[in-house]
Amino acid sequence: MRIILKKLSENIENFAIKVEQNYKVFLLIVLAIGFTLRLYAVIVGFGSNHYSKIDELEAYIWGQQLRYYGHPRFFTYIPGPYLSLIAFLLVKFFNTVKSLYYFWVFLGTLSIYLVFWLSKKIFSYNCLGEEYAIKKESKLVEYPIFLSILISLIFAVFPWSIKYTVSYWNPHFIIILSTLLIGYLFDVLIKERSKNIFGLIITIAVMPFFHMIIIYAIPVIFLMIVIKKRIPKVNFPYLILGLLISILIWIPFFIFDKNAKFFILNSYIHHESVLKFHPETLKMIINPFLIITLDISRFTGHYFFEYKYFLDRAYGLFFIGFIPILASFFIAIYSFLISFKYFSFKQFFKCRLNPINYLLLFMVGILFFHLLSLQVHEDRYTVIFFAVPYIILGFGFYKIIFELKNKRTNLTIILSILILICLIIAPYITVSHFYQERYPNIENKVRLIPSLIYYEKIKYFVLKDLFQMKNIQNDPNLYINFIDFNRKSDLPRFHSLFDYDFIRKILKIDGNQNSYKKEVSRILNNSNVRYVFSLDNIYVEQDPYRQKQILNCIKRFININTNLIIDETEIQKLKDNNTEIIYLKFFPDKSVIPIDYRIIGKLPNAFLVKKIYK
């Protein structure tokens, strides 16, 4: 290992120069790696997420109903309709929920590029002399493009950045928008009459339609612009244009909210729990570190036994898995300590901006205003500054590597070894995690996969079975996501764009095809056959709540355009109405199916079977 580090330290400068000269090639390689890992997460792991499963389902349901009020709360409802509209268009054009995940594979790859773009922008800036760096001795870093490639590589392969860019969860959109916002704000602060004042305003205007975390960034942005010494002249034409377009973006929301008697705006004004302290607020101290480590305990489930099970499968012995995790925590803390040497309110008032100080002030400012609200700080709230910890980690890597070249101490050698461990293990952890998400069974018991792709497969098998029973000669895939505008919805009035006639006219399809589909839709909604999911063979011993929650998600997914799935509490009432009840069970994929059951579908980790009554 020492020989490798010696070779690395001797050649790091030549390698950095080569990267700077051919950075486009290296950037393409990094993007390809990031794209491949994210594609693997969807193809193999279904983009599954235990913590966003309900939010993703809601996003799909809102999209199918073109609903413009969101479900996830940031102490109020989130306004739409753009989140729903994107989901609706993707599913309508591709007729599968997979499109929501593949869409995010491309957006996730875009986020890698944007992290490179932001890093290159701020580190190419000369914080000590001219506006953009010319003399090496006046730069914060000697090789800014090499550093930017390193940061984008970290972002491409580390598990948190991958997990946060492969599923249709509303906070994920903020990662792209916040990265753009940080870059635009930097330009506004350092350049006179920057046109990026337009981009800054637009990103601020768009963010609330995906998540309200922007409310903590707005005062920080305002203060940074107002109190900065020698504020460059503002580009007023672009400022005014940005404000006008922002108003246009918000007009639909105000119209819809007015029709609903200002439901959302009133919820902000009359909200009661804003100033109640929660101990979880203090998680804001840990979360910025957590997202740049190799600890993925949050992804494997709600309990430690699930994390131990993952580590056992990934490393053979679970305690071996703690070695790279501890290494990543140590490097993350060390990188923050290095970066905080540049943290200074006083320096911000000077004419020249220090890029690291700028990023830290932005992040710390947001955390400060979050603390004032006394609200819980979840790890997903880091999306408003998601790129910042990764840039800080990359800056720490850079400093350690070049310190090894100049001064080979025991500390720098140890830190360099830890860096190599992190970079090698990071993609392995991601691959192992999503492989286990596809095959999560424990002790010959089925563990359901929290993913819309998984639910869609189950719905296909249920519809196929019903079509065979009813002699319907049609492909079930055509009806999984079919929307019958005449079907009664439980949505309140003015909560769906389908309530507007001109929207319904725009979205109507071929009349004959639509007529036939409506006939089948009537069968799906008025069938004398009902299906009930059984908990038999499902792993409910230690996590009954989550498994039942996933079953409920499957029920809601199937019932968005059918009435086929019922709970056991509804059985007796329907039996009295001569309804045929079919019990569905999940059997582990390697088990022997009893003779009185028939397989109706093969899932990656289970057989979906139904009971045969003679």
ZAMARGU-4260 file (C-alpha; in steps of 0.2 Angstrom, whole numbers, plus 5000, padded with zeros to 4 digits):
<rodrens>
0) 5000/5000/5000 | 5014/5012/5004 | 5022/5009/4987 | 5005/5013/4979 | 5004/5029/4989
5) 5022/5034/4985 | 5019/5031/4966 | 5002/5041/4968 | 5010/5055/4977 | 5025/5056/4964
10) 5013/5057/4949 | 4998/5066/4956 | 5003/5083/4949 | 5006/5075/4931 | 4990/5066/4932
15) 4981/5082/4938 | 4988/5092/4923 | 4983/5078/4911 | 4965/5079/4918 | 4965/5098/4916
20) 4971/5096/4898 | 4958/5082/4894 | 4944/5086/4906 | 4930/5083/4894 | 4935/5065/4891
25) 4937/5062/4910 | 4920/5071/4913 | 4912/5059/4900 | 4919/5044/4909 | 4913/5050/4926
30) 4895/5053/4918 | 4895/5036/4911 | 4900/5028/4928 | 4886/5038/4936 | 4873/5034/4923
35) 4877/5016/4924 | 4876/5015/4943 | 4859/5024/4942 | 4853/5013/4928 | 4858/4998/4938
40) 4848/5004/4953 | 4832/5005/4943 | 4834/4989/4932 | 4840/4978/4946 | 4834/4987/4962
45) 4818/4995/4955 | 4824/5011/4962 | 4816/5005/4978 | 4815/5017/4994 | 4808/5012/5011
50) 4806/5031/5016 | 4798/5038/5000 | 4787/5024/4995 | 4771/5033/5000 | 4776/5049/4993
55) 4781/5041/4976 | 4764/5032/4976 | 4755/5049/4980 | 4765/5057/4965 | 4759/5043/4954
60) 4741/5045/4960 | 4741/5064/4958 | 4749/5062/4941 | 4735/5050/4935 | 4722/5062/4942
65) 4731/5078/4938 | 4730/5084/4955 | 4738/5100/4960 | 4739/5099/4978 | 4753/5088/4985
70) 4753/5075/5000 | 4770/5077/5008 | 4770/5091/5021 | 4783/5104/5025 | 4771/5109/5039
75) 4758/5113/5025 | 4753/5106/5009 | 4764/5108/4994 | 4757/5117/4979 | 4756/5110/4961
80) 4753/5107/4947 | 4770/5104/4939 | 4775/5088/4949 | 4759/5080/4944 | 4760/5086/4926
85) 4777/5079/4924 | 4771/5062/4931 | 4755/5062/4920 | 4764/5065/4904 | 4778/5052/4907
90) 4765/5038/4911 | 4754/5044/4897 | 4767/5043/4884 | 4776/5028/4890 | 4762/5018/4898
95) 4773/5012/4912 | 4778/5019/4929 | 4796/5014/4924 | 4796/5030/4915 | 4796/5039/4931
100) 4812/5031/4936 | 4821/5031/4920 | 4817/5050/4919 | 4827/5052/4935 | 4841/5041/4929
105) 4844/5055/4916 | 4841/5069/4928 | 4853/5060/4941 | 4866/5060/4927 | 4862/5079/4924
110) 4865/5082/4942 | 4882/5075/4941 | 4886/5087/4927 | 4879/5102/4937 | 4890/5098/4952
115) 4905/5098/4940 | 4898/5115/4933 | 4896/5122/4950 | 4913/5116/4956 | 4922/5122/4941
120) 4914/5139/4942 | 4918/5143/4960 | 4936/5135/4960 | 4941/5144/4944 | 4937/5160/4953
125) 4952/5170/4960 | 4947/5175/4977 | 4963/5184/4980 | 4967/5194/4965 | 4959/5195/4947
130) 4941/5190/4944 | 4946/5174/4937 | 4962/5165/4942 | 4978/5168/4931 | 4992/5166/4943
135) 4994/5149/4952 | 4999/5157/4968 | 4983/5167/4970 | 4972/5152/4968 | 4963/5143/4982
140) 4968/5127/4973 | 4981/5125/4959 | 4971/5113/4948 | 4952/5118/4949 | 4946/5108/4935
145) 4955/5092/4942 | 4946/5096/4958 | 4930/5098/4949 | 4932/5081/4941 | 4936/5073/4958
150) 4920/5081/4966 | 4909/5075/4951 | 4917/5057/4953 | 4913/5057/4971 | 4895/5063/4968
155) 4893/5050/4954 | 4898/5034/4965 | 4893/5038/4983 | 4877/5029/4988 | 4867/5044/4995
160) 4869/5054/4979 | 4863/5039/4969 | 4849/5035/4981 | 4843/5053/4980 | 4843/5053/4961
165) 4834/5037/4955 | 4816/5038/4961 | 4801/5050/4958 | 4802/5059/4975 | 4798/5077/4975
170) 4813/5083/4986 | 4825/5075/4972 | 4820/5089/4960 | 4827/5102/4973 | 4845/5094/4971
175) 4846/5100/4953 | 4837/5117/4956 | 4848/5121/4972 | 4864/5117/4962 | 4859/5129/4949
180) 4854/5142/4962 | 4871/5141/4971 | 4880/5144/4955 | 4868/5158/4949 | 4870/5167/4966
185) 4889/5165/4965 | 4889/5174/4949 | 4877/5188/4955 | 4889/5191/4970 | 4905/5192/4960
190) 4900/5199/4943 | 4893/5216/4938 | 4876/5216/4929 | 4876/5197/4929 | 4862/5189/4918
195) 4861/5175/4930 | 4850/5186/4941 | 4836/5179/4930 | 4841/5161/4933 | 4842/5164/4952
200) 4824/5171/4952 | 4817/5158/4941 | 4824/5143/4952 | 4818/5152/4968 | 4801/5153/4960
205) 4800/5135/4954 | 4806/5126/4969 | 4790/5128/4980 | 4781/5118/4967 | 4792/5103/4972
210) 4797/5106/4991 | 4795/5121/5002 | 4813/5119/5009 | 4817/5135/4999 | 4809/5146/5013
215) 4825/5144/5023 | 4836/5148/5009 | 4827/5164/5004 | 4833/5175/5019 | 4850/5168/5016
220) 4851/5173/4998 | 4843/5190/5002 | 4856/5194/5016 | 4871/5188/5006 | 4866/5200/4992
225) 4861/5215/5003 | 4876/5215/5016 | 4889/5210/5003 | 4902/5225/5002 | 4903/5233/4985
230) 4888/5224/4978 | 4890/5223/4959 | 4877/5233/4950 | 4861/5222/4947 | 4856/5218/4929
235) 4838/5226/4931 | 4832/5221/4913 | 4835/5202/4918 | 4829/5205/4936 | 4812/5212/4929
240) 4811/5198/4916 | 4814/5185/4930 | 4800/5192/4941 | 4788/5193/4926 | 4791/5175/4922
245) 4790/5170/4940 | 4773/5178/4941 | 4767/5168/4926 | 4773/5152/4934 | 4763/5156/4949
250) 4747/5161/4941 | 4740/5144/4939 | 4743/5140/4958 | 4734/5156/4963 | 4719/5152/4952
255) 4717/5135/4958 | 4720/5140/4976 | 4707/5154/4974 | 4694/5141/4968 | 4698/5130/4983
260) 4695/5145/4995 | 4714/5148/4997 | 4716/5131/5005 | 4736/5132/5004 | 4738/5150/5008
265) 4727/5149/5023 | 4736/5133/5029 | 4752/5144/5031 | 4743/5158/5040 | 4734/5147/5052
270) 4747/5134/5055 | 4749/5130/5073 | 4765/5119/5075 | 4778/5130/5068 | 4786/5136/5084
275) 4785/5119/5093 | 4802/5112/5097 | 4807/5095/5091 | 4823/5086/5097 | 4825/5079/5080
280) 4829/5097/5075 | 4846/5094/5081 | 4849/5081/5067 | 4854/5096/5057 | 4871/5094/5065
285) 4873/5076/5058 | 4864/5076/5042 | 4877/5086/5031 | 4890/5074/5036 | 4879/5058/5034
290) 4875/5061/5016 | 4893/5060/5011 | 4897/5044/5020 | 4895/5026/5016 | 4882/5023/5030
295) 4866/5017/5021 | 4857/5011/5036 | 4843/5023/5032 | 4840/5014/5015 | 4839/4996/5021
300) 4824/4999/5033 | 4818/5005/5049 | 4827/4992/5060 | 4845/4987/5064 | 4843/4969/5060
305) 4839/4974/5042 | 4856/4984/5041 | 4865/4969/5049 | 4857/4958/5036 | 4863/4969/5022
310) 4881/4970/5029 | 4881/4951/5032 | 4877/4948/5014 | 4888/4962/5007 | 4904/4958/5017
315) 4902/4940/5024 | 4903/4947/5042 | 4893/4962/5046 | 4906/4970/5057 | 4918/4971/5042
320) 4906/4983/5034 | 4909/4995/5048 | 4927/4998/5042 | 4923/5008/5026 | 4909/5016/5035
325) 4920/5023/5049 | 4933/5027/5036 | 4920/5038/5027 | 4915/5046/5043 | 4933/5050/5047
330) 4936/5058/5030 | 4920/5068/5030 | 4924/5075/5047 | 4942/5079/5042 | 4936/5087/5026
335) 4924/5099/5035 | 4937/5103/5048 | 4949/5108/5034 | 4935/5118/5025 | 4930/5127/5041
340) 4947/5135/5042 | 4941/5146/5028 | 4924/5150/5037 | 4923/5169/5041 | 4909/5182/5041
345) 4922/5195/5040 | 4930/5188/5024 | 4913/5188/5016 | 4912/5207/5018 | 4928/5209/5008
350) 4928/5212/4989 | 4934/5195/4984 | 4924/5179/4988 | 4932/5164/4995 | 4923/5149/4987
355) 4923/5138/5002 | 4918/5152/5014 | 4904/5156/5002 | 4897/5138/5002 | 4899/5136/5021
360) 4890/5152/5024 | 4876/5147/5012 | 4874/5130/5021 | 4876/5136/5039 | 4864/5151/5035
365) 4850/5139/5030 | 4853/5128/5045 | 4852/5143/5056 | 4835/5148/5049 | 4829/5130/5050
370) 4834/5130/5069 | 4824/5146/5072 | 4809/5137/5065 | 4811/5123/5078 | 4806/5110/5065
375) 4812/5093/5063 | 4827/5091/5052 | 4826/5076/5041 | 4840/5070/5030 | 4830/5074/5014
380) 4830/5093/5019 | 4849/5093/5014 | 4843/5094/4996 | 4843/5113/4997 | 4862/5112/4999
385) 4865/5094/4993 | 4880/5098/4982 | 4889/5108/4996 | 4894/5093/5007 | 4901/5084/4992
390) 4911/5099/4986 | 4918/5100/5004 | 4922/5081/5004 | 4931/5083/4987 | 4940/5098/4993
395) 4946/5088/5008 | 4951/5073/4996 | 4961/5086/4986 | 4970/5093/5001 | 4975/5076/5008
400) 4981/5070/4991 | 4992/5085/4988 | 4998/5085/5006 | 5004/5068/5003 | 5015/5074/4989
405) 5022/5088/4999 | 5023/5080/5016 | 5022/5062/5018 | 5017/5060/5036 | 5009/5045/5045
410) 4992/5055/5046 | 4992/5059/5027 | 4996/5041/5023 | 4982/5035/5034 | 4970/5048/5026
415) 4975/5043/5009 | 4972/5025/5012 | 4955/5029/5019 | 4951/5039/5003 | 4956/5024/4992
420) 4944/5013/5003 | 4930/5025/5001 | 4932/5027/4982 | 4933/5008/4979 | 4919/5003/4991
425) 4907/5016/4987 | 4900/5009/4970 | 4901/4991/4978 | 4890/4997/4992 | 4877/5004/4980
430) 4877/4988/4969 | 4876/4977/4984 | 4861/4987/4991 | 4851/4987/4975 | 4854/4969/4972
435) 4847/4965/4990 | 4833/4977/4986 | 4828/4965/4972 | 4830/4949/4983 | 4826/4955/5000
440) 4819/4939/5007 | 4824/4933/5025 | 4822/4916/5032 | 4811/4909/5018 | 4799/4923/5021
445) 4794/4936/5007 | 4799/4954/5010 | 4789/4966/4998 | 4799/4978/4988 | 4794/4996/4990
450) 4794/5002/4972 | 4780/5007/4959 | 4789/4995/4947 | 4785/4981/4959 | 4767/4986/4961
455) 4765/4988/4942 | 4770/4970/4940 | 4758/4964/4953 | 4744/4974/4945 | 4748/4966/4928
460) 4746/4948/4935 | 4730/4953/4944 | 4722/4960/4928 | 4729/4946/4918 | 4720/4933/4929
465) 4704/4943/4929 | 4704/4945/4910 | 4706/4926/4908 | 4691/4923/4920 | 4681/4936/4910
470) 4687/4930/4893 | 4693/4948/4889 | 4705/4946/4874 | 4716/4961/4878 | 4733/4965/4884
475) 4732/4970/4902 | 4746/4982/4900 | 4734/4993/4891 | 4723/4995/4907 | 4736/4997/4920
480) 4737/5015/4919 | 4721/5019/4909 | 4712/5034/4915 | 4693/5034/4913 | 4688/5053/4915
485) 4670/5047/4920 | 4676/5036/4934 | 4671/5044/4951 | 4685/5051/4961 | 4687/5054/4979
490) 4696/5071/4976 | 4687/5086/4982 | 4681/5099/4969 | 4694/5110/4961 | 4708/5098/4967
495) 4711/5090/4949 | 4714/5098/4932 | 4701/5086/4926 | 4688/5097/4933 | 4692/5109/4919
500) 4683/5105/4903 | 4696/5112/4892 | 4709/5101/4900 | 4698/5085/4897 | 4696/5090/4879
505) 4715/5092/4876 | 4718/5075/4884 | 4705/5064/4875 | 4711/5050/4864 | 4704/5041/4849
510) 4685/5039/4851 | 4683/5021/4846 | 4698/5015/4856 | 4693/5026/4871 | 4675/5018/4870
515) 4681/5000/4871 | 4693/5004/4885 | 4679/5012/4895 | 4669/4996/4893 | 4683/4986/4900
520) 4685/5000/4913 | 4667/4997/4919 | 4671/4979/4921 | 4686/4983/4932 | 4676/4994/4943
525) 4660/4984/4944 | 4667/4966/4944 | 4659/4952/4955 | 4677/4946/4958 | 4688/4954/4972
530) 4705/4950/4977 | 4712/4949/4995 | 4731/4949/4999 | 4736/4937/5013 | 4750/4940/5025
535) 4755/4922/5025 | 4773/4919/5020 | 4777/4938/5022 | 4790/4943/5034 | 4780/4952/5048
540) 4789/4945/5063 | 4800/4961/5066 | 4793/4974/5054 | 4774/4971/5053 | 4770/4989/5051
545) 4781/4992/5035 | 4775/4976/5026 | 4757/4980/5029 | 4761/4998/5023 | 4768/4991/5007
550) 4753/4980/5005 | 4742/4995/5007 | 4752/5004/4994 | 4750/4989/4982 | 4731/4990/4985
555) 4730/5009/4982 | 4740/5007/4966 | 4729/4994/4959 | 4713/5002/4964 | 4717/5019/4956
560) 4707/5013/4941 | 4699/4998/4948 | 4689/4991/4963 | 4697/4974/4963 | 4707/4974/4979
565) 4699/4973/4996 | 4704/4971/5014 | 4699/4956/5025 | 4687/4968/5034 | 4676/4969/5018
570) 4675/4951/5014 | 4659/4946/5024 | 4649/4961/5017 | 4654/4957/4999 | 4651/4938/5001
575) 4633/4942/5006 | 4632/4951/4989 | 4637/4935/4980 | 4654/4942/4976 | 4668/4929/4972
580) 4683/4932/4984 | 4700/4926/4978 | 4714/4925/4990 | 4732/4930/4984 | 4748/4924/4993
585) 4766/4927/4990 | 4777/4912/4991 | 4796/4913/4991 | 4804/4911/4974 | 4812/4895/4978
590) 4798/4887/4987 | 4787/4872/4982 | 4769/4878/4978 | 4755/4868/4986 | 4744/4858/4974
595) 4728/4868/4978 | 4737/4885/4973 | 4739/4891/4955 | 4754/4903/4951 | 4747/4919/4942
600) 4764/4928/4941 | 4782/4927/4945 | 4790/4942/4954 | 4809/4943/4956 | 4808/4937/4974
605) 4791/4928/4975 | 4777/4919/4966 | 4760/4927/4966 | 4748/4913/4968 | 4729/4911/4971
610) 4719/4898/4980 | 4709/4886/4970 | 4692/4881/4977 | 4684/4865/4970
</rodrens>
